[in-house]
Amino acid sequence: SDTAGSSQPQSSPSSAEGGTAFVRADSHRLSTAPDGKVTLVEFLDFECESCRAAYPSFENLRQEYAGRVTFVARYFPLPGHFNADNAALAVEAAAQQGKFEAMYKKMYETQTQWGEQRVTAAPLFRQFAQEMGLDMAKYDAAVASPATLERVRADQRDGAGMALDGSGQRREVLALAVAAQEDNQLRGRAVGAE
């Protein structure tokens, strides 16, 4: 079920300097901690091999800290990856039908089939949507909509505002712990950024 992956709006965004937000009201939450004290944000590119390599670790963290940490996924498609935008659009189109997490997982599980190629994978992503039982007229409209692309670009702008650049240090997979409280809580530290 995609209930844990629901992207229902939560409280106000947590912002970094200059108004760049770590988390916005429309950010996709893979899980939400009841106390809301710690949030881990992943900026990702579905075609990025480093992101794919980090995916199992991120999933392990989700299991280990379930109920204690809110996990958020944000788009950061890199221009050097031919299908990065297509993948982000497909995931966002699925999200608009409540299937963010299912499509997010499908992208990483199948990345070796479509990644690092110089031909469009959009027809394959559409096939994934059909297999998930999405309303294909709504999916096609969302993929073609400038509003869907703008949703992806908004995440990208926030990531760029945090100096994420996709360099060789895997900064495109930066996870930030924000909104921490006292004691043993994290305070805006980057986790796994290097």
PyRosetta script that sets phi, psi and omega in degrees:
from pyrosetta import init, pose_from_sequence

init()
pose = pose_from_sequence("SDTAGSSQPQSSPSSAEGGTAFVRADSHRLSTAPDGKVTLVEFLDFECESCRAAYPSFENLRQEYAGRVTFVARYFPLPGHFNADNAALAVEAAAQQGKFEAMYKKMYETQTQWGEQRVTAAPLFRQFAQEMGLDMAKYDAAVASPATLERVRADQRDGAGMALDGSGQRREVLALAVAAQEDNQLRGRAVGAE")
pose.set_psi(1, 152.0)
pose.set_omega(1, -179.3)
pose.set_phi(2, -98.4)
pose.set_psi(2, 15.1)
pose.set_omega(2, -177.7)
pose.set_phi(3, -63.4)
pose.set_psi(3, -38.7)
pose.set_omega(3, 177.9)
pose.set_phi(4, -67.3)
pose.set_psi(4, -26.0)
pose.set_omega(4, -178.5)
pose.set_phi(5, -91.7)
pose.set_psi(5, 9.6)
pose.set_omega(5, 180.0)
pose.set_phi(6, -57.1)
pose.set_psi(6, 142.3)
pose.set_omega(6, 179.9)
pose.set_phi(7, -110.4)
pose.set_psi(7, 42.1)
pose.set_omega(7, 178.0)
pose.set_phi(8, -65.5)
pose.set_psi(8, 140.2)
pose.set_omega(8, 179.2)
pose.set_phi(9, -59.0)
pose.set_psi(9, 140.2)
pose.set_omega(9, 178.4)
pose.set_phi(10, -114.1)
pose.set_psi(10, -154.7)
pose.set_omega(10, -179.6)
pose.set_phi(11, -66.9)
pose.set_psi(11, 178.6)
pose.set_omega(11, -176.7)
pose.set_phi(12, -57.1)
pose.set_psi(12, 155.1)
pose.set_omega(12, -177.1)
pose.set_phi(13, -67.4)
pose.set_psi(13, 149.8)
pose.set_omega(13, 172.9)
pose.set_phi(14, -91.8)
pose.set_psi(14, 125.2)
pose.set_omega(14, -173.2)
pose.set_phi(15, -112.5)
pose.set_psi(15, 147.5)
pose.set_omega(15, 171.6)
pose.set_phi(16, -92.5)
pose.set_psi(16, -176.2)
pose.set_omega(16, 177.9)
pose.set_phi(17, -59.8)
pose.set_psi(17, 147.3)
pose.set_omega(17, 175.5)
pose.set_phi(18, 76.7)
pose.set_psi(18, 12.0)
pose.set_omega(18, 176.6)
pose.set_phi(19, 83.9)
pose.set_psi(19, 0.0)
pose.set_omega(19, 176.1)
pose.set_phi(20, -70.5)
pose.set_psi(20, 132.2)
pose.set_omega(20, -175.9)
pose.set_phi(21, -101.7)
pose.set_psi(21, 135.4)
pose.set_omega(21, 170.6)
pose.set_phi(22, -72.7)
pose.set_psi(22, -44.6)
pose.set_omega(22, -178.0)
pose.set_phi(23, -134.0)
pose.set_psi(23, 132.7)
pose.set_omega(23, 176.3)
pose.set_phi(24, -113.8)
pose.set_psi(24, 167.3)
pose.set_omega(24, -178.9)
pose.set_phi(25, -57.3)
pose.set_psi(25, -32.7)
pose.set_omega(25, -178.4)
pose.set_phi(26, -96.2)
pose.set_psi(26, 9.4)
pose.set_omega(26, 177.5)
pose.set_phi(27, -65.0)
pose.set_psi(27, 147.1)
pose.set_omega(27, -177.4)
pose.set_phi(28, -84.3)
pose.set_psi(28, 116.0)
pose.set_omega(28, 178.9)
pose.set_phi(29, -95.1)
pose.set_psi(29, 121.0)
pose.set_omega(29, 177.0)
pose.set_phi(30, -78.9)
pose.set_psi(30, -29.6)
pose.set_omega(30, 173.4)
pose.set_phi(31, -159.7)
pose.set_psi(31, 156.2)
pose.set_omega(31, -177.4)
pose.set_phi(32, -129.2)
pose.set_psi(32, 126.2)
pose.set_omega(32, 176.2)
pose.set_phi(33, -79.3)
pose.set_psi(33, 135.2)
pose.set_omega(33, -178.4)
pose.set_phi(34, -57.8)
pose.set_psi(34, -36.3)
pose.set_omega(34, -177.1)
pose.set_phi(35, -83.6)
pose.set_psi(35, -16.8)
pose.set_omega(35, 177.1)
pose.set_phi(36, 62.8)
pose.set_psi(36, 19.2)
pose.set_omega(36, -175.9)
pose.set_phi(37, -76.1)
pose.set_psi(37, -35.7)
pose.set_omega(37, -176.5)
pose.set_phi(38, -128.8)
pose.set_psi(38, 133.4)
pose.set_omega(38, 178.6)
pose.set_phi(39, -128.3)
pose.set_psi(39, 132.2)
pose.set_omega(39, 176.3)
pose.set_phi(40, -109.4)
pose.set_psi(40, 123.3)
pose.set_omega(40, -176.0)
pose.set_phi(41, -114.2)
pose.set_psi(41, 128.3)
pose.set_omega(41, 177.7)
pose.set_phi(42, -112.7)
pose.set_psi(42, 122.1)
pose.set_omega(42, 171.5)
pose.set_phi(43, -94.8)
pose.set_psi(43, 123.5)
pose.set_omega(43, -170.8)
pose.set_phi(44, -135.8)
pose.set_psi(44, 157.1)
pose.set_omega(44, 175.4)
pose.set_phi(45, -125.0)
pose.set_psi(45, 117.3)
pose.set_omega(45, -174.5)
pose.set_phi(46, -66.6)
pose.set_psi(46, -16.8)
pose.set_omega(46, 178.6)
pose.set_phi(47, -95.0)
pose.set_psi(47, -11.5)
pose.set_omega(47, -177.2)
pose.set_phi(48, -70.7)
pose.set_psi(48, 123.8)
pose.set_omega(48, -179.4)
pose.set_phi(49, -66.4)
pose.set_psi(49, -33.6)
pose.set_omega(49, 176.9)
pose.set_phi(50, -66.9)
pose.set_psi(50, -38.9)
pose.set_omega(50, 176.9)
pose.set_phi(51, -62.8)
pose.set_psi(51, -42.6)
pose.set_omega(51, 178.6)
pose.set_phi(52, -62.4)
pose.set_psi(52, -40.8)
pose.set_omega(52, 179.5)
pose.set_phi(53, -65.5)
pose.set_psi(53, -33.2)
pose.set_omega(53, -179.6)
pose.set_phi(54, -81.4)
pose.set_psi(54, -18.2)
pose.set_omega(54, -176.0)
pose.set_phi(55, -52.8)
pose.set_psi(55, -48.9)
pose.set_omega(55, 179.5)
pose.set_phi(56, -61.6)
pose.set_psi(56, -36.5)
pose.set_omega(56, 178.7)
pose.set_phi(57, -66.2)
pose.set_psi(57, -41.9)
pose.set_omega(57, 178.2)
pose.set_phi(58, -62.6)
pose.set_psi(58, -41.5)
pose.set_omega(58, 178.3)
pose.set_phi(59, -64.9)
pose.set_psi(59, -38.1)
pose.set_omega(59, 176.5)
pose.set_phi(60, -63.2)
pose.set_psi(60, -41.8)
pose.set_omega(60, 176.9)
pose.set_phi(61, -61.7)
pose.set_psi(61, -40.0)
pose.set_omega(61, 178.4)
pose.set_phi(62, -59.8)
pose.set_psi(62, -40.8)
pose.set_omega(62, 179.1)
pose.set_phi(63, -70.1)
pose.set_psi(63, -46.4)
pose.set_omega(63, -176.4)
pose.set_phi(64, -63.5)
pose.set_psi(64, -36.4)
pose.set_omega(64, -175.6)
pose.set_phi(65, -109.7)
pose.set_psi(65, 20.1)
pose.set_omega(65, 179.0)
pose.set_phi(66, -55.6)
pose.set_psi(66, 132.2)
pose.set_omega(66, 179.1)
pose.set_phi(67, 84.0)
pose.set_psi(67, -11.2)
pose.set_omega(67, -179.0)
pose.set_phi(68, -114.9)
pose.set_psi(68, -21.9)
pose.set_omega(68, -178.0)
pose.set_phi(69, -132.5)
pose.set_psi(69, 136.2)
pose.set_omega(69, 172.8)
pose.set_phi(70, -85.8)
pose.set_psi(70, 131.0)
pose.set_omega(70, 179.9)
pose.set_phi(71, -110.9)
pose.set_psi(71, 127.2)
pose.set_omega(71, -177.2)
pose.set_phi(72, -124.6)
pose.set_psi(72, 137.0)
pose.set_omega(72, 175.8)
pose.set_phi(73, -114.0)
pose.set_psi(73, 134.2)
pose.set_omega(73, 179.1)
pose.set_phi(74, -130.3)
pose.set_psi(74, 152.8)
pose.set_omega(74, -177.5)
pose.set_phi(75, -81.5)
pose.set_psi(75, 138.8)
pose.set_omega(75, 172.4)
pose.set_phi(76, -150.4)
pose.set_psi(76, 62.1)
pose.set_omega(76, -179.8)
pose.set_phi(77, -65.0)
pose.set_psi(77, 133.4)
pose.set_omega(77, -178.0)
pose.set_phi(78, -91.9)
pose.set_psi(78, 140.7)
pose.set_omega(78, -176.5)
pose.set_phi(79, -63.6)
pose.set_psi(79, -23.8)
pose.set_omega(79, 180.0)
pose.set_phi(80, -78.8)
pose.set_psi(80, -6.6)
pose.set_omega(80, 178.8)
pose.set_phi(81, -102.7)
pose.set_psi(81, 113.0)
pose.set_omega(81, -171.7)
pose.set_phi(82, -55.8)
pose.set_psi(82, -39.6)
pose.set_omega(82, -176.3)
pose.set_phi(83, -104.1)
pose.set_psi(83, 10.4)
pose.set_omega(83, -177.9)
pose.set_phi(84, -62.0)
pose.set_psi(84, -45.7)
pose.set_omega(84, 178.3)
pose.set_phi(85, -65.5)
pose.set_psi(85, -44.6)
pose.set_omega(85, 178.9)
pose.set_phi(86, -57.8)
pose.set_psi(86, -41.3)
pose.set_omega(86, 179.8)
pose.set_phi(87, -65.6)
pose.set_psi(87, -45.1)
pose.set_omega(87, 179.4)
pose.set_phi(88, -63.0)
pose.set_psi(88, -41.2)
pose.set_omega(88, 177.6)
pose.set_phi(89, -62.8)
pose.set_psi(89, -41.2)
pose.set_omega(89, 179.0)
pose.set_phi(90, -64.1)
pose.set_psi(90, -42.2)
pose.set_omega(90, 179.5)
pose.set_phi(91, -66.2)
pose.set_psi(91, -43.4)
pose.set_omega(91, 179.4)
pose.set_phi(92, -65.5)
pose.set_psi(92, -38.7)
pose.set_omega(92, 176.8)
pose.set_phi(93, -63.0)
pose.set_psi(93, -39.4)
pose.set_omega(93, 176.0)
pose.set_phi(94, -66.7)
pose.set_psi(94, -39.1)
pose.set_omega(94, 179.0)
pose.set_phi(95, -59.2)
pose.set_psi(95, -36.2)
pose.set_omega(95, -179.7)
pose.set_phi(96, -65.9)
pose.set_psi(96, -13.0)
pose.set_omega(96, 175.1)
pose.set_phi(97, -113.7)
pose.set_psi(97, 19.4)
pose.set_omega(97, 175.8)
pose.set_phi(98, 79.6)
pose.set_psi(98, 18.4)
pose.set_omega(98, -176.6)
pose.set_phi(99, -121.6)
pose.set_psi(99, 33.9)
pose.set_omega(99, 178.9)
pose.set_phi(100, -55.7)
pose.set_psi(100, -55.8)
pose.set_omega(100, -173.2)
pose.set_phi(101, -63.4)
pose.set_psi(101, -39.8)
pose.set_omega(101, 179.7)
pose.set_phi(102, -61.8)
pose.set_psi(102, -43.7)
pose.set_omega(102, -179.1)
pose.set_phi(103, -74.3)
pose.set_psi(103, -36.6)
pose.set_omega(103, 176.3)
pose.set_phi(104, -56.3)
pose.set_psi(104, -48.6)
pose.set_omega(104, 179.7)
pose.set_phi(105, -65.5)
pose.set_psi(105, -41.9)
pose.set_omega(105, -178.5)
pose.set_phi(106, -59.9)
pose.set_psi(106, -38.6)
pose.set_omega(106, -180.0)
pose.set_phi(107, -61.3)
pose.set_psi(107, -45.6)
pose.set_omega(107, -179.5)
pose.set_phi(108, -73.2)
pose.set_psi(108, -36.6)
pose.set_omega(108, 179.8)
pose.set_phi(109, -66.1)
pose.set_psi(109, -24.9)
pose.set_omega(109, -176.0)
pose.set_phi(110, -114.2)
pose.set_psi(110, 5.9)
pose.set_omega(110, -173.5)
pose.set_phi(111, -53.0)
pose.set_psi(111, -36.2)
pose.set_omega(111, -179.3)
pose.set_phi(112, -64.7)
pose.set_psi(112, -20.8)
pose.set_omega(112, 178.2)
pose.set_phi(113, -77.1)
pose.set_psi(113, -31.4)
pose.set_omega(113, -170.7)
pose.set_phi(114, -127.3)
pose.set_psi(114, -16.3)
pose.set_omega(114, -175.9)
pose.set_phi(115, -72.7)
pose.set_psi(115, 156.2)
pose.set_omega(115, 176.4)
pose.set_phi(116, 56.4)
pose.set_psi(116, 35.1)
pose.set_omega(116, 175.0)
pose.set_phi(117, -117.8)
pose.set_psi(117, 154.6)
pose.set_omega(117, -177.6)
pose.set_phi(118, -101.9)
pose.set_psi(118, 25.3)
pose.set_omega(118, 173.9)
pose.set_phi(119, -124.3)
pose.set_psi(119, 150.2)
pose.set_omega(119, -176.6)
pose.set_phi(120, -65.4)
pose.set_psi(120, 138.7)
pose.set_omega(120, 175.6)
pose.set_phi(121, -102.1)
pose.set_psi(121, 6.7)
pose.set_omega(121, -178.2)
pose.set_phi(122, -54.0)
pose.set_psi(122, -41.1)
pose.set_omega(122, 177.7)
pose.set_phi(123, -63.1)
pose.set_psi(123, -36.2)
pose.set_omega(123, 177.0)
pose.set_phi(124, -66.6)
pose.set_psi(124, -41.6)
pose.set_omega(124, 179.0)
pose.set_phi(125, -64.0)
pose.set_psi(125, -36.3)
pose.set_omega(125, 176.4)
pose.set_phi(126, -64.7)
pose.set_psi(126, -39.1)
pose.set_omega(126, 176.2)
pose.set_phi(127, -61.0)
pose.set_psi(127, -41.9)
pose.set_omega(127, 177.0)
pose.set_phi(128, -58.2)
pose.set_psi(128, -43.5)
pose.set_omega(128, -179.6)
pose.set_phi(129, -61.8)
pose.set_psi(129, -41.8)
pose.set_omega(129, 177.6)
pose.set_phi(130, -62.2)
pose.set_psi(130, -44.7)
pose.set_omega(130, -179.8)
pose.set_phi(131, -62.1)
pose.set_psi(131, -28.6)
pose.set_omega(131, 178.5)
pose.set_phi(132, -81.8)
pose.set_psi(132, -5.3)
pose.set_omega(132, 179.2)
pose.set_phi(133, 78.5)
pose.set_psi(133, 23.8)
pose.set_omega(133, 179.0)
pose.set_phi(134, -71.3)
pose.set_psi(134, 154.0)
pose.set_omega(134, 171.9)
pose.set_phi(135, -70.2)
pose.set_psi(135, 110.1)
pose.set_omega(135, -171.3)
pose.set_phi(136, -71.0)
pose.set_psi(136, -29.6)
pose.set_omega(136, 176.2)
pose.set_phi(137, -64.9)
pose.set_psi(137, -42.3)
pose.set_omega(137, 177.8)
pose.set_phi(138, -68.1)
pose.set_psi(138, -39.6)
pose.set_omega(138, 179.0)
pose.set_phi(139, -61.1)
pose.set_psi(139, -51.0)
pose.set_omega(139, -178.4)
pose.set_phi(140, -60.5)
pose.set_psi(140, -41.3)
pose.set_omega(140, 179.2)
pose.set_phi(141, -64.5)
pose.set_psi(141, -40.8)
pose.set_omega(141, -179.4)
pose.set_phi(142, -66.9)
pose.set_psi(142, -43.3)
pose.set_omega(142, 179.2)
pose.set_phi(143, -61.1)
pose.set_psi(143, -37.3)
pose.set_omega(143, -178.6)
pose.set_phi(144, -83.6)
pose.set_psi(144, -11.1)
pose.set_omega(144, -174.0)
pose.set_phi(145, -76.4)
pose.set_psi(145, 131.6)
pose.set_omega(145, 173.5)
pose.set_phi(146, -59.3)
pose.set_psi(146, -28.2)
pose.set_omega(146, 179.0)
pose.set_phi(147, -65.8)
pose.set_psi(147, -35.1)
pose.set_omega(147, 177.9)
pose.set_phi(148, -67.8)
pose.set_psi(148, -45.4)
pose.set_omega(148, 177.1)
pose.set_phi(149, -61.3)
pose.set_psi(149, -41.0)
pose.set_omega(149, 179.4)
pose.set_phi(150, -63.8)
pose.set_psi(150, -35.3)
pose.set_omega(150, 177.1)
pose.set_phi(151, -60.8)
pose.set_psi(151, -43.6)
pose.set_omega(151, 177.6)
pose.set_phi(152, -65.3)
pose.set_psi(152, -46.0)
pose.set_omega(152, -178.2)
pose.set_phi(153, -63.7)
pose.set_psi(153, -32.5)
pose.set_omega(153, 178.3)
pose.set_phi(154, -62.3)
pose.set_psi(154, -43.7)
pose.set_omega(154, 176.0)
pose.set_phi(155, -62.2)
pose.set_psi(155, -44.0)
pose.set_omega(155, -179.9)
pose.set_phi(156, -59.1)
pose.set_psi(156, -43.5)
pose.set_omega(156, 178.9)
pose.set_phi(157, -62.6)
pose.set_psi(157, -41.5)
pose.set_omega(157, 177.9)
pose.set_phi(158, -62.9)
pose.set_psi(158, -42.8)
pose.set_omega(158, 177.9)
pose.set_phi(159, -62.6)
pose.set_psi(159, -43.6)
pose.set_omega(159, 178.7)
pose.set_phi(160, -63.8)
pose.set_psi(160, -34.4)
pose.set_omega(160, 178.0)
pose.set_phi(161, -66.7)
pose.set_psi(161, -17.4)
pose.set_omega(161, 176.7)
pose.set_phi(162, -101.0)
pose.set_psi(162, 15.1)
pose.set_omega(162, 178.1)
pose.set_phi(163, 66.6)
pose.set_psi(163, 26.1)
pose.set_omega(163, 171.8)
pose.set_phi(164, -76.8)
pose.set_psi(164, 131.8)
pose.set_omega(164, -177.9)
pose.set_phi(165, -136.8)
pose.set_psi(165, -0.4)
pose.set_omega(165, 178.8)
pose.set_phi(166, 74.7)
pose.set_psi(166, 19.4)
pose.set_omega(166, -179.5)
pose.set_phi(167, -69.1)
pose.set_psi(167, 179.4)
pose.set_omega(167, -175.3)
pose.set_phi(168, -64.1)
pose.set_psi(168, 0.1)
pose.set_omega(168, 179.7)
pose.set_phi(169, -100.7)
pose.set_psi(169, 19.7)
pose.set_omega(169, 176.0)
pose.set_phi(170, 59.1)
pose.set_psi(170, 32.2)
pose.set_omega(170, -179.9)
pose.set_phi(171, -69.6)
pose.set_psi(171, -14.6)
pose.set_omega(171, 175.4)
pose.set_phi(172, -70.0)
pose.set_psi(172, -10.5)
pose.set_omega(172, 179.3)
pose.set_phi(173, -111.4)
pose.set_psi(173, 25.1)
pose.set_omega(173, -178.0)
pose.set_phi(174, -62.9)
pose.set_psi(174, 131.8)
pose.set_omega(174, 175.7)
pose.set_phi(175, -115.3)
pose.set_psi(175, 125.4)
pose.set_omega(175, -176.7)
pose.set_phi(176, -113.7)
pose.set_psi(176, 131.9)
pose.set_omega(176, 173.5)
pose.set_phi(177, -95.7)
pose.set_psi(177, 120.8)
pose.set_omega(177, -176.7)
pose.set_phi(178, -129.4)
pose.set_psi(178, 171.6)
pose.set_omega(178, 176.5)
pose.set_phi(179, 58.8)
pose.set_psi(179, 37.0)
pose.set_omega(179, -178.4)
pose.set_phi(180, -79.9)
pose.set_psi(180, 155.9)
pose.set_omega(180, 179.3)
pose.set_phi(181, -102.5)
pose.set_psi(181, -123.1)
pose.set_omega(181, -172.2)
pose.set_phi(182, -108.0)
pose.set_psi(182, -169.3)
pose.set_omega(182, 174.6)
pose.set_phi(183, 52.5)
pose.set_psi(183, -119.5)
pose.set_omega(183, -173.9)
pose.set_phi(184, -88.7)
pose.set_psi(184, 12.6)
pose.set_omega(184, -178.2)
pose.set_phi(185, -75.6)
pose.set_psi(185, 152.4)
pose.set_omega(185, 176.9)
pose.set_phi(186, -79.6)
pose.set_psi(186, 146.4)
pose.set_omega(186, 179.9)
pose.set_phi(187, -123.1)
pose.set_psi(187, 84.7)
pose.set_omega(187, 173.8)
pose.set_phi(188, 62.4)
pose.set_psi(188, 23.3)
pose.set_omega(188, -180.0)
pose.set_phi(189, -83.5)
pose.set_psi(189, 146.7)
pose.set_omega(189, 173.4)
pose.set_phi(190, -80.9)
pose.set_psi(190, 136.5)
pose.set_omega(190, 179.1)
pose.set_phi(191, -119.6)
pose.set_psi(191, 125.4)
pose.set_omega(191, 176.0)
pose.set_phi(192, 69.9)
pose.set_psi(192, 24.9)
pose.set_omega(192, -176.5)
pose.set_phi(193, -82.6)
pose.set_psi(193, -21.1)
pose.set_omega(193, -177.1)
pose.set_phi(194, -102.0)
pose.dump_pdb("model.pdb")
